[in-house]
């Protein structure tokens, strides 16, 4: 299994220490979801399954439940989008 752990979450994590309004938090989650979606697209284009024998997909590792939940909250279709690109999100 190919695992990518370079998820684009730095801005999200840095901003979590800030005092945020509900609108700011929503905007940050939307930005996070867009960054993760873009990363999924890039991983899909790399076609790991064609280059690693026996590898059917690549796993995009998100390092915390909070990051995964925020991504899903902002973009509920991202898991299906990732599956179409042969990427699993964990």
Buried (B, 14 or more C-beta within 10 A) or exposed (E): EBEBEEBBBEEBEEBEEEEEEEEEBBBBBBBBBBBBBEBBEEBBEBEBBEEEEEBEBBBBBBEEEEBBEBBBEBBEEBBEBBBEBBBBBE
